[in-house]
Amino acid sequence: MTDALGDPRAGWLVRLLQSADFARAFTLAALGTGFASFLIGRTAGSVTLLTIVLALDALGVAILIARRDELTLLRFAPTTLVAFFAWALASVFWSFDEASSLRGWFELLAWGLLAIVIAHVRDTLQTVRALGDVLRVMLALSLAVEILSGVLLDIPFPFLGVAGQLAQGGPIQGVFGTRNMLGFVAVMALITFAIEWLTQSISLRLSIASLTLAGLLAVFSASPTVLVIAVAVAAATLALGIVRRAAPERRRATHTLVAAVVVAVLVACWILRHQIIRLLDAASDFSIRADLWNEILDWVRPRPVQGWGWHGQWLRGDDATAPYPLNVINFTLDDHHASALNSFFDALIQLGWAGLLLFGGMCAVALVRSWLVAGERRSLVHAWTPLMLVALLVDSMFESFTLTGLGWMMLVVCAVRAGQSRSWRERIRDLAEAPSQGPSGLAG
């Protein structure tokens, strides 16, 4: 490929769009918008947030066009991701509220496009560094808001959802709207800051300060899901460490053993679920979720394959009404759920079993690909993708964050990154292009 940066015929705009500095600025802006989406929406309005996202999407498309010689169709996006996009769009035709479905699909596409651009213009280490910078700012801002509300002024900030309970030990919400989202972001930050520290991307002093900040906010969030996600990530880190230390000839057996242990642990958790719920003091939260999920299963039966149409978030605004049949589910439960409180149940009710299989397949393929890459390659930075996916997928069992906004963007970043590192389509192409080998191993 001809380097356009050194080509005098290339215009200044093309050179700007192809530059590494512009790619870094775009990544910081996109990630910053994702993590500050709740803050932007509450302070500047949803129209402002939509304008920022669309402007970034336009810039992202321009970057991809300028860098088109660097892109290949095989590595552009995972097949499962494209299929999920297509099925969500197709659901507009059988939805009872076509406008809501189309809007939900465009939101899915807008955040997903930002993630695809990030995955193509930044490598894993560059993505981790940009994410670390954004998370440090957002967590520091959250702590500052909580100190101002709960300590200095001792008044809540209702427009941000901040209850001002820092002095009482929490729970706190920061600038993310809910304690569960703050706790989830704090766990993602712990993973990112740890990778930065292990790869010596930042100074030891900054690493310690960053890890301390994320750990404190995770504790003060008092989110019942944080402990579960943290334990899952810690177990995944231990398992990945064992795989990386195994000899190459024993690695496949080690993977099999790890998979067997994971299945055994999941079965044990299911058997002991009531004891675990009592231990986490989350009986009321789980009861709410169980009632919601049972109601969703009742509504899946009339449309098991295609679902009721993609909408993304159930509610859009404080006074909004969910589209049919999500509004009926809320009416039956006498509640105002904005999601199914589980990404897999949300995919099931909105896109049916077909959509659930596509979503679950995308997540599973991304996790397996990234896990295998992290187990084989020496650099510790490759561990970021599978550990982030573990956090995202475990959180998907308790919230629907990974189907909208920030969570969806991070999931797509990880899925595209995993597909770039290990793609079955690329292997088929390589096998097709490889010359035939004779018995002696020479090209025939």
C-alpha positions in Angstrom: 0.0 0.0 0.0 1.2 3.5 -0.8 1.7 5.6 2.3 -0.7 8.5 1.8 1.0 10.4 4.6 4.1 10.7 2.4 2.2 11.1 -0.9 2.2 14.7 -2.0 -0.9 14.1 -4.1 -3.0 13.2 -1.0 -5.0 16.1 0.3 -4.4 17.5 3.8 -7.8 16.2 4.9 -7.0 12.6 3.8 -3.6 12.9 5.6 -5.3 14.1 8.7 -7.9 11.3 8.7 -5.1 8.7 8.2 -2.9 10.1 10.9 -2.3 8.2 14.2 -2.9 11.4 16.3 -6.4 11.8 14.7 -7.1 8.1 15.4 -6.1 8.5 19.0 -8.2 11.7 19.4 -11.2 9.9 17.8 -10.8 6.9 20.1 -10.7 9.2 23.2 -13.7 11.2 22.0 -15.8 8.0 21.3 -14.9 6.3 24.5 -15.4 9.5 26.5 -18.9 9.9 24.9 -19.8 6.3 25.8 -18.8 6.6 29.4 -20.2 10.1 29.8 -23.4 9.3 27.9 -25.6 9.5 31.1 -23.9 12.7 32.2 -24.3 14.3 28.8 -27.9 13.3 28.5 -28.8 14.6 32.0 -26.9 17.9 31.7 -27.2 18.8 28.0 -30.1 16.7 26.8 -30.6 13.6 24.7 -30.5 15.6 21.5 -27.0 16.8 22.3 -25.9 13.3 23.0 -27.4 12.1 19.7 -25.7 14.9 17.8 -22.3 14.0 19.3 -22.7 10.3 18.5 -23.8 11.0 14.9 -21.0 13.5 14.4 -18.5 10.9 15.7 -20.1 8.2 13.4 -19.6 10.6 10.4 -16.0 11.1 11.4 -15.6 7.3 11.8 -16.9 6.6 8.3 -14.6 9.2 6.9 -11.7 7.6 8.7 -12.6 4.2 7.4 -12.9 5.6 3.8 -9.5 7.3 4.1 -7.9 4.1 5.4 -9.8 1.8 3.0 -6.5 0.3 1.7 -5.7 -1.0 5.1 -9.0 -2.7 5.6 -10.1 -6.2 4.4 -13.6 -7.5 4.2 -12.7 -10.7 6.0 -11.6 -8.9 9.1 -14.0 -5.9 9.1 -16.6 -7.4 11.4 -17.5 -10.9 12.8 -20.2 -12.8 10.9 -22.2 -13.2 14.0 -22.2 -9.5 14.6 -23.4 -8.7 11.1 -26.1 -11.4 11.4 -27.3 -9.9 14.7 -27.5 -6.4 13.1 -29.4 -7.9 10.1 -31.9 -9.8 12.3 -32.5 -6.7 14.5 -33.3 -4.7 11.4 -35.6 -7.4 10.0 -37.6 -7.3 13.2 -38.9 -3.9 12.3 -41.3 -5.6 9.8 -43.1 -7.6 12.5 -42.8 -5.1 15.4 -46.0 -3.4 16.7 -44.1 -0.1 16.9 -42.0 0.2 13.7 -40.8 3.7 14.6 -39.5 2.6 18.0 -37.9 -0.5 16.5 -36.2 1.5 13.8 -34.9 4.0 16.3 -33.6 1.2 18.5 -31.8 -0.3 15.6 -30.2 3.0 14.6 -28.9 3.4 18.1 -27.5 -0.2 18.0 -25.8 0.7 14.7 -24.5 4.1 15.9 -22.7 2.8 19.0 -21.6 -0.4 17.1 -20.0 1.7 14.3 -18.0 3.7 16.8 -16.7 0.4 18.3 -15.8 -1.0 14.8 -13.8 2.1 14.0 -12.0 2.0 17.3 -11.1 -1.6 16.7 -9.7 -0.9 13.3 -7.7 2.3 14.0 -6.2 1.3 17.3 -4.5 -1.9 18.4 -5.2 -3.6 21.7 -2.5 -1.7 23.7 -3.5 1.6 22.2 -7.2 0.9 23.0 -6.3 0.0 26.6 -4.3 3.2 27.0 -7.1 5.3 25.6 -9.7 3.5 27.8 -7.5 3.9 30.9 -7.2 7.7 30.3 -11.0 8.0 29.9 -11.8 5.9 32.9 -9.4 7.8 35.2 -11.2 11.1 34.3 -14.7 9.6 34.7 -14.0 7.9 38.0 -12.2 10.9 39.4 -15.2 13.1 38.3 -17.6 10.6 40.0 -15.7 10.7 43.2 -15.6 14.5 43.1 -19.4 14.7 42.5 -20.0 12.3 45.4 -17.7 14.3 47.7 -19.5 17.5 46.8 -22.9 16.1 47.2 -22.4 13.8 50.2 -19.7 15.6 52.2 -19.3 19.2 51.4 -22.9 20.2 50.6 -24.8 17.2 52.1 -27.6 17.4 49.5 -28.5 15.0 46.7 -28.3 15.9 43.1 -31.5 14.4 41.7 -30.8 15.4 38.1 -27.7 13.1 38.2 -29.3 10.5 40.3 -26.8 11.1 43.0 -28.2 10.4 46.5 -25.3 12.0 48.4 -24.7 9.0 50.7 -20.9 8.9 50.5 -20.5 9.9 54.2 -22.8 7.0 55.2 -20.6 4.5 53.3 -22.8 4.4 50.2 -24.3 3.3 48.0 -23.0 5.9 45.5 -23.8 6.3 41.8 -21.2 8.8 40.6 -22.0 10.2 37.1 -23.3 6.9 35.8 -26.9 7.0 37.1 -27.0 3.8 39.1 -24.8 2.0 41.6 -24.8 -1.1 39.4 -23.4 0.9 36.4 -20.8 2.5 38.6 -19.7 -0.8 40.0 -19.6 -2.3 36.5 -17.4 0.6 35.2 -15.2 0.2 38.3 -14.5 -3.4 37.5 -13.8 -2.6 33.9 -11.4 0.0 35.2 -9.6 -2.4 37.5 -9.0 -4.8 34.5 -7.8 -1.9 32.3 -5.5 -0.4 35.0 -4.1 -3.8 35.9 -3.1 -4.4 32.2 -1.6 -0.9 32.0 0.5 -1.7 35.1 1.6 -5.2 33.9 2.6 -3.9 30.5 4.4 -0.9 32.1 2.3 1.5 29.9 2.1 4.0 32.8 4.1 4.9 35.8 3.9 2.8 39.0 2.6 5.8 41.0 -0.2 6.4 38.5 -1.1 2.7 38.4 -1.4 2.5 42.2 -3.5 5.7 42.3 -5.8 4.4 39.5 -6.3 0.9 41.0 -7.0 2.5 44.4 -9.6 4.9 42.9 -11.4 2.1 41.0 -11.3 -0.2 44.0 -12.8 2.4 46.3 -15.6 3.3 44.0 -16.4 -0.4 43.5 -16.7 -0.9 47.2 -18.7 2.3 47.8 -21.1 1.5 45.0 -22.4 -1.4 47.2 -23.6 -3.1 44.1 -24.5 -6.8 44.7 -23.3 -7.6 41.2 -19.8 -6.2 41.7 -18.7 -9.0 43.9 -19.9 -11.6 41.5 -18.2 -9.9 38.5 -15.0 -9.4 40.5 -14.9 -13.1 41.6 -15.6 -14.2 38.0 -12.8 -12.0 36.6 -10.4 -13.1 39.3 -11.1 -16.8 38.5 -10.7 -16.1 34.8 -7.4 -14.4 35.5 -6.2 -17.4 37.5 -7.3 -19.8 34.8 -5.7 -17.8 32.0 -2.5 -17.7 34.0 -2.5 -21.5 34.2 -3.1 -21.8 30.5 -0.3 -19.3 29.6 2.2 -21.2 31.8 1.3 -24.6 30.3 3.7 -26.2 27.8 2.4 -25.8 24.2 1.9 -29.6 23.8 -0.3 -29.6 27.0 -2.2 -26.4 26.2 -5.2 -28.1 24.6 -5.6 -30.5 27.6 -5.3 -27.5 29.9 -8.1 -25.7 28.0 -10.3 -28.7 28.3 -9.7 -29.0 32.0 -10.4 -25.2 32.5 -13.7 -25.6 30.5 -14.7 -28.6 32.7 -14.0 -26.7 35.9 -16.1 -23.8 34.6 -19.0 -26.0 33.8 -18.8 -27.7 37.2 -18.7 -24.3 38.9 -21.7 -23.1 37.0 -23.7 -26.2 37.9 -22.7 -25.8 41.6 -23.8 -22.1 41.5 -27.1 -23.1 40.1 -27.6 -25.8 42.8 -26.6 -23.4 45.6 -28.2 -20.3 44.1 -30.5 -19.7 47.0 -27.6 -19.8 49.5 -25.5 -17.5 47.3 -28.4 -15.0 47.0 -28.7 -14.9 50.8 -25.0 -14.5 51.2 -25.0 -11.5 48.8 -28.1 -10.1 50.6 -29.7 -9.7 47.2 -33.0 -11.6 47.8 -35.2 -8.6 47.0 -33.2 -7.8 43.8 -33.3 -11.4 42.6 -37.0 -11.7 43.4 -37.7 -8.7 41.2 -35.7 -10.2 38.4 -37.3 -13.6 38.7 -40.8 -12.2 38.4 -39.7 -10.2 35.4 -38.1 -13.1 33.7 -41.0 -15.4 34.3 -43.3 -12.8 32.7 -41.0 -12.5 29.7 -41.0 -16.3 29.2 -44.8 -16.2 29.1 -44.7 -13.6 26.3 -42.0 -15.5 24.3 -44.4 -18.5 23.7 -46.6 -16.7 21.1 -43.5 -15.7 19.1 -40.7 -18.0 20.0 -38.6 -17.6 16.9 -38.8 -13.9 15.8 -39.7 -12.2 19.1 -41.7 -8.9 19.3 -39.3 -6.6 17.5 -36.1 -4.9 18.5 -36.4 -1.7 20.6 -33.2 -1.7 22.7 -34.2 0.2 25.9 -37.8 -0.3 26.9 -38.2 3.3 28.2 -36.8 6.5 26.6 -37.2 9.3 29.1 -38.8 9.6 32.5 -42.4 9.9 31.3 -42.1 7.5 28.4 -44.2 4.3 27.9 -42.6 1.1 26.7 -43.8 -0.3 23.4 -46.0 -3.3 23.1 -45.8 -5.9 24.7 -43.1 -4.4 27.0 -45.6 -1.9 28.3 -48.0 -4.8 29.2 -45.2 -6.6 31.1 -44.6 -3.4 33.1 -48.3 -3.0 33.7 -48.7 -6.6 34.9 -45.8 -6.3 37.3 -46.8 -2.7 38.3 -43.3 -1.5 37.6 -41.3 0.7 35.2 -38.5 -1.6 34.0 -36.3 0.0 31.3 -34.9 -3.4 30.4 -35.2 -7.1 31.1 -32.4 -6.8 33.7 -30.6 -9.5 31.7 -29.1 -9.1 28.2 -30.1 -12.6 27.2 -33.7 -12.3 28.2 -33.8 -8.9 26.5 -32.5 -10.5 23.3 -35.1 -13.3 23.7 -38.2 -11.2 24.2 -37.2 -8.7 21.4 -35.6 -11.0 18.8 -36.8 -14.5 19.8 -34.7 -17.6 20.0 -33.1 -16.8 16.7 -31.8 -13.4 18.1 -30.7 -15.0 21.3 -28.7 -17.6 19.5 -27.1 -14.9 17.3 -26.2 -12.8 20.4 -25.0 -15.7 22.4 -23.1 -17.1 19.5 -21.4 -13.7 19.0 -20.4 -13.6 22.6 -19.2 -17.2 22.8 -17.1 -17.0 19.6 -15.5 -13.7 20.8 -14.7 -15.2 24.2 -13.2 -18.4 22.7 -11.2 -16.5 20.1 -9.8 -14.0 22.5 -9.1 -16.7 25.2 -7.1 -18.8 22.7 -5.1 -15.8 21.6 -4.3 -14.7 25.1 -3.2 -18.2 26.0 -0.8 -18.5 23.1 0.8 -15.0 22.8 3.4 -13.8 25.2 2.3 -10.2 25.6 0.0 -9.7 28.6 -2.0 -7.0 26.8 -3.9 -9.8 25.0 -5.4 -10.8 28.3 -7.5 -7.6 28.3 -10.0 -8.7 25.7 -11.0 -12.1 27.3 -11.1 -10.6 30.8 -13.2 -7.7 29.6 -15.6 -10.1 27.9 -15.9 -12.2 31.1 -16.9 -9.0 32.9 -19.4 -8.0 30.2 -21.0 -11.4 30.0 -21.3 -12.0 33.7 -22.8 -8.5 34.1 -25.2 -9.5 31.2 -26.8 -12.0 33.6 -28.0 -9.2 35.9 -28.3 -6.1 33.6 -28.9 -5.4 30.0 -26.0 -2.9 29.7 -24.4 -4.9 26.9 -27.3 -4.4 24.5 -27.3 -0.6 24.6 -24.9 2.4 24.7 -21.7 2.0 26.5 -22.0 -1.8 27.2 -22.8 -2.5 23.6 -19.9 -0.4 22.3 -17.4 -2.3 24.6 -18.8 -5.6 23.6 -18.4 -4.9 19.9 -14.9 -3.5 20.4 -14.0 -6.9 22.1 -15.8 -9.0 19.4 -14.1 -7.2 16.5 -10.7 -7.3 18.2 -11.1 -11.1 18.8 -12.2 -11.6 15.2 -9.1 -9.7 13.9 -6.8 -11.9 16.0 -8.4 -15.3 15.1 -10.8 -15.6 12.1 -12.0 -18.8 10.6 -12.7 -17.0 7.3 -9.1 -15.9 7.2 -7.9 -19.5 7.7 -10.1 -20.7 4.8 -8.7 -18.0 2.6 -5.1 -18.9 3.6 -5.8 -22.6 2.9 -7.3 -21.8 -0.5 -4.3 -19.6 -1.4 -1.6 -22.0 -0.2 0.2 -24.0 -2.9 -0.4 -27.7 -2.8 2.3 -29.7 -1.0 3.9 -32.8 -2.3 5.1 -35.8 -0.2 8.5 -34.0 0.3 6.8 -30.9 1.6 7.8 -28.9 -1.5 5.3 -27.0 -3.5 3.9 -29.2 -6.2 
